[in-house]
Amino acid sequence: MTSPQHEGHRRLLIANGSILRGVGVDDVPEIADVLIVDGVITEIGTDLVAVRDEATEILDATDKLVIPGMINSHYHSHDTLAKGTLEEEPLEYWRLMALPPQYPKRSREEVKARTLLGAYECLRSGMTTVQDMVTLFPFDPEHLEAVVEAYEEIGIRAVVGLQYADKKGISTIPFWEDVFPEELHGSLSTAAEPDADIDQLSYLEEHYLQGPARERVTWALGPSAPERCSTGLLQRTMALAEKYDLQIFTHIYESKGMALQARREYPQYAGSLIRRLQEEGMIGPRVNLAHSVWLLPDEIELLAETGTNVVLNPLSNLKLKSGIPPIHALEEAGVSFGLGCDNCSCSDAQNMFQAMKLFALVAAISNPDPGPNQADRAFHAATAGGAHALDREEDLGRLAPGYRGDVVLMDLTDPTFVPLNSAVRQLVYTESGRGVTDVVVDGRIVIRAGVLQTIDPADLLARIASVVPEFQKDFEQVKKRADGLSGYLLEAHHRTWAEDVGANRLFTGR
């Protein structure tokens, strides 16, 4: 029979699943149904027979663990074609091989295909929301529209933040101006470079922020890093964020070089980028600081006092030799944090299970004494912590009535979960992503029994195949150019590591 209060609405019933409502290592899943009406969870209970009618779509969750969709709180779609291209490289080396300012302008077809590919990978590993800090350089309005189109077509929830800066990258990296011959300075760049041809913030405001709200694509602001942005640009960022109620995502202290740059360039703030941000008003719950590896104790306390958020990226931080963030200190201070999978060229996998496990393990080796459980903190960061970073903790990151219907089903008959001793621990330490069977975003089934439903996977693979040869050709040229600069890069790298920045986040065995 039809339940009168739901007549005429889009309904999905996830039936007979093992529902994981909490994030604790001792939380036991309960057998129940989840009813999603018009994209919102309205009921979680047993045998919701009142809505089992022809108008209700049924997703059988028997022998499935039902969890909230996970949130990739720091991600860049611009290099999804570069997975598997690089081994370990220091961050400053990697910048010259992986980031858009080093490449010729891409085609619209490539931009859309790579965005679809990254979103598909995220969905397949149980992520229903991504924060895409995308660099489009040189900026082309058609490229931004291609990004939006891709996310809308594939059905993932995306918070898009253009990455921008107004200072040349070479001026923000210690020793580069000294070490590199002047004739090479113009060819050196970093994550985002000033774009003289267009004001990206004005374009974003006029064409998107002032327009009608979209269903699953929303917006954030992405100043590349404080040292790459003038005071005026940061103040403008805050003004826009407050005007349109947007979150801000920026990079901070990812590498020792970024910490050293702060010590050298900001004596008026005691060498602290955090104190510079405080002075300039860009701090607080609206602000998310990606990486935060080289924070000092007083800076952590300031983040806690102001409610400023952190997004940790353990995969890329280790591969790029950036180091281990002060996880225990952040936890003890009460700083809220999410987890990100970062760039495909330096983490290689958009896989939150890898990120959660690595987070928990690097926390374990950060202190020789026994510490608190990290599995529950990792799972919280991947769900509710990510929702907090996006200012969506009231409707994302949990399975509860009133929350959006972003849900993932995991195969409990897979050896990963046999026997089921702790759902949360096994999600963090045992699961690889293999167990994801079904993914629901906003009450719509996006992946059913492992198969993408919104677009044809074969067509996506064909689109990727058509653009990869051009990318690979350009990558080889970019890498060849960077390899020719290795002597200068190594000298600057050694000079940076010879300096004292007040902390050491890299285990050297000495």
N, C-alpha and C positions, 0 to 999 in steps of 0.2 A: 504493500500500500504506500501511497505517497504521503510524506509528512507535510502538512499544509504550510508550515513556516518556510519550507524550502521550495515551494512550487515556482517554476519558471526560472530557476537559478542553475548555474553550472555547478555540478556536484561530482565529487570524486570520493569514493569510499575505499580507503586502504584497509583491507579486511584481514583479521586474524593474525596480526603481526606481533612480534616481541618488541614492545615499545620501550625505548630507553629515554626516560624523561630527564634524568639528571646527568651529572658529569663525574660523580664520585666513583672511585674504584670499587666500592662495595654496593653500588646501585644495581638492583636486579631488574632486568626487563620484565614487563608485565604483558600478558597476552590481552590484546584489545584491538579495537577498530579506531581508525582516525577518519573523521568526516571533514572534508574541505569543501566549502561553499563559496563560489566566486573568489577563489584564491586565498581564502582565510580558513584556518582551522576553527571549526565551530564546536566540535565534540570529540572527546576521546573517551571511549567506554566499551563495554562488552556487548557484543551481539546487537549492533545498531540496526535491527531489522526494519525499523520504520522508514529507512531510506533505501532499502534494497528493492528498487523498482526499475523500470525500463529507462527512466530519465537519469539514473545514477550510474556513472561509470565505476566499475569495480576493478581494483587492483589487488589480486590475491597476494597476501604477505605471509602465508603459511611457511614456517621454517625460515623466516627472514627477520633479521634485526632491523628495526626501524629507528633511524637517527635523524636529527636535524641536518639539513644541508650545511656543508662546511663553507667557510668564507675565506677566500684568498685575499688577504688585506694589503698585499703589495705585490704587484705583477706588472710586467711591461709586455704588451702584445707585439711590439715592433720587431722583436728578433726571434719569433717562434720558428723561423726557418733555419736558425743557426744551432739548434740542439745538436750535440755530438761533434761540434767543430773544434773544440778547444780542450786542452788539458788544463791543469792548474796554472794560473797566471796571476801575478799581483794585480790588484784592481786597476792601477794606473796603466799597466800594459794592456789589459783587457779592453779598456775604454777605446783604444785606437783600433781595435779589431771588430768590435761588436755594435757600436752605437751609430745611429743614423747620420750624424754630421760627417762621418767618414765615407759615406756611400753616395753614389749618384742618386738622384731623385728616383723613387720607386714608382711603379705603375699603380693605377687605381686597382687593377685586378689583383696585383700582389698584396696590396694593403688589405683588401677584403678577404682574400684567401687565407692570409696568415692570421687574421683576427678570428676567422671561423675555426681554423685549426687549433689555435690556443684554447678557445672556448670549448671545443669538443674534448680536448684532453682534460680540461678542468672538470667537465661534466662526468667523463668516464671515471674519474677518481673521486667522485662524490662531492665536488664543489658546486654549489648552486649560485654563488655570488662571487664576482671578481671586482677588485678595485684596480682598474687599468690606468696606470700612470704612463700614458702613451706619448712617445716623442714622434712628431711628424715634422721632419726637417728635410728640405724647406717646406714650410707650411703650405698646404693646398686644401682649400675648402672641400674639394671632392674627396680627399683622403679622409677627412674627419667624418664626412657623411658615409663613407664606405665602412668605417669602424662601427658607426651607429647601426647601419643596415645589417651588418654581420651579427651583432649581438641580438637585434630584434628578430632576425630570421631563425637563429639557432635556438633561441628561447632561454638563454641564461640571464640571470640578473647581473647587470653591470653598472658600476659607478665609475664613470669615465672622467679622468683628470688630465688635461693636456699638460705636458711637462715643458716649462719655459724658464728662461733666464735672460739677464741683460748684461752679464759680464762674460768676457772671453774666457774659455776654459783654461788656457795656458797660464793666465794670471792667477789662477786659484789652486795651482798644484805646486807644492814646494820644490824649488830648485829647477823647475823646467825652463824658466826664462834664462837662468844662468848657464845651464848645461847644454841646451840645444842651440846650435848656431842660429843667428837671427833670421837667416833666409828660410829656415824651417818653421818658424813660429806660426806662419799663416796656415800651415797644414795640420796643426795640432788642435785637438778639440776634446770635449768631454761630453757628458750626458746630453746637455742642451746648450745651444749656442744662440746668441742674439740673432733675431731674424729681422733684417732691415726692411723687408718688403711688406710686412703686415704686423699689426698689433693683435696678437692672438687673443688677449683678454677682451679687447673690444669686440672682436669678431664673435667670440664665444657668447658674450653677453647679448649682443644684438640678435644673433641667429638661433640661440638655444636657450639661454637663461630667461629671456623675456618671452619665450614661446610657450605653448601648451605643454603640460607635463606628459611625459611618455610613461608607458605602463611599467617597463622593467629597466629602462636605461635612464639613469639619473647622473648627476654631475658632482664633481669635486674640483678643487683647485690644486695645481701641481707645481709650485715653485721648486725648481730642480734641487737646490740646496741653498742654505742661507748665504754661504760664501760666494755663490754665483749670482746672487740677486742684490740689487741696491736697496737701500732703505726705502726709497720711493716705491719700488716694485712690491716689497713686502707689505708696506702700508696699503697699497692699492689692493693687494690680495686680501688682506683682512677686511677692508671695506666691502669688497664684493662678496666675501663669505658671509658677512653679517647681513648684507642687503638681501641675499638670496638664500640664506640659511644653509650654507654649504660647509662641508668638512674640508680640511686642508691636509695634503700629504706632501712631505718633503724628505729628502735624504739628510742624515746628519751622522757625523763621526763613523762612517762606514769603515774607513781604513785609518791606519796611523797617520798617513799623509794628510787626511782631512782634519785630524786632531791637531797635527803640527801646524797646519795652515792657520787654524784658530789661534794657537799660542803666539804665532809670529805676527799675525795681522790685526789682532784685536786686544792690544794691551790695555785699552781703556775699559775693557770688560773682563780683565784678569785672564785674558786668553781663552774666554769661554763663549762659544756660540750660543749656548743656552741663555747666558746673561745678556748677550746681544738681542736675542729674540724677546726676552723679557722687557728690555728697555724699549724695544720698538713695538711692543704690543702684540707680537705674534706668538702667543703662548696660551695654554688653557685647553679646555675640553674639545675645542674645535680643531685642534692641531694634532697631527700624527707624525711622529718622527721615525722614519724607516731606518732600520739597522741599529743605531745607537750603541755600537760596539765599544767605543772608547769614551763613554761617559765617566766622569769623575764623581766621587761620593756626594759632593755638595750639589752637583748638577742633578743627580738622581733625586735628592731631597727637594729641589726646586720643582722638578717635574711632578713629584707627588703632591706638593703643596698646591700647585696650580691645576691639578687634574689633567695635565698634558699626557697624551697617549703615546705608546711606542708600538712599532710593528717589527717583530724579530724575523730574520731570514737566515736560519742556520745553514741551509744548503749552500747558498752563494757565499756566505761569509767564510766558510771553510775552504771552498774551492778557490776563491780569490785571495786566500791568505790574509783576510781581513781580521780574523780572530774570533774569539768567543765573547759574546756580550756578558755583562755582569748580571746574569739571570737571578741569582739569589738576592743580590742587593735590590734589584727592581721589585722582586716579590716581597721582600721584607719591608720596603718602603711603601708598598701598596700601589705601585704604578700599574695602571691597566694596560694590557698589551694583547695584540693579535698576532697571527702568524701569516707570513707570506712565502711564496715560492719564487718570487723575483724573476729574473730574466731566464729564458730558455738556454741562452748561450753560456750561462755560468752556474745554473742549477740543473739544467738539462731536463728536469722533470717538473711538470705542473702536477705534483702529487702531494697532497696534504698529509698522507700517511707517512711518507718519508720525512716531511718537515716536522711532524709531531714527534716521531721517534728520535730524530737527530736532536731536536730541542731537549727532550728528556735526557738523552745520553750526555750531551755537552754540559747540561746542568749538573749531572752526576759527577763529572770529573772536574768541576769547577771548585769543589771543596772536598778535602779528604775526610771530613766528618760525615756521618750519616745525615741526610737531609730529609725534607718532607717529600711525600709522594709527588712525582712530577707528571705521571700519566694523566691524572685528573686536571692538572693545570694546563697540560698540552691540549687536551680535548676542549677545555673551556676556552683557551685562546683561539682554537680553530673554529669555534662556534659563537658562543656568547661574547667572547673577547673581541672577535672580529666585528660582531654586530655593534658593540660599543664604539669601536673605532669609526664606524660609519654613521654613528648616531642613530642606529636602528635597533637598539637593544629592547625596545618595546614591541617589536614585531618580527625580528629575525633572530636566529641562533638558538631557538628552543622549540620543543614540541609542547604546545599548550594552546588552549582555546584563545582566540584573539590574535595569534601569530600567523604570519603568512604561511601558506602551504608549500614550503620548501623542504622536501623530505627525501631521504635516501634509504634504500633497502639493501641490506647485505645478506649474503647467503650463509645461513647458520649451519648448513651441511658441509661447507668447505672445511678442510682440515684446520684452517686458521682458528676456527671457533669450536673445535672439538678436542677436549671437553670445554664447556663454557664456564670457566672459573671466575673471570672478571671481564665483562663486556668492554669496559673502558680500557683496562690494561691491554686486552687483546687487540682492540682497535689501534692503540698507540704502538705497541711493541711487536705485534705479530702480523697484522694485516698489511698487505702491500698495495691494495686497490683492486686485486683480483676478485674480491668478494662482492664488489658493487654490481648489483643486477638491475636496479630500477632507480631512476632519478625523476623527481617531481619538482617543478618550479612554478610557483604561483598556482598550484592546483592543477597544472597541466603535466601530463606524462611526457617528458622529453627523451628519456631513455627507458625502453621496456625490454626486459630480458636481454640486456646488453646491447640493444640495437637502437641507434639514434632515430627518433621519430619525426623530427621537425624538418630536416633536410635529408637528401639522399647521400649517404656516406660515400657511395661510389662516385657520385658527381663531385663531392668535395675533394676526394683523392685525385680526380682528374684535373681539377682546378689547381691544386697544389703542384701536380706534375708539370703543368704548363708554365708555371712561374719559377720553379726551382732552378732550371738551368741558368737563367739570367742572374739569379741571386748567387749561385755557386761561382759563376764566372767573376762577378764583382767581389765576392768574398776572397777569392784567391788573390786578386789584385790588392785588396786592402791588407790582407795578411802579409803579402810580400813586402809592401811598403812598411808595415809595422816591424817586420823582422829586420829590415834595414836600419831601423832606429834602435835596435836592442842595446847597443853600447851606451847610448845616451840615457835610455830608460834605466839601465842597470846602475849607472852612476848616480842618477837622481834617487833611485830606490835605496841604494846603500847609504847615501847621505841622510835620507829621511830616517832610516832605521838606526843611525848613529845618534839621533837626537832623543832627548828625554821629554816625554809629554805627560809625565805624572802617573802613568799606568802601563801595564803590559798585558795585552790580551791575546798574545800568540804564544803557544807552547813551543819552545825551541829545544827542549831536552837538556837545557843547561841551567 
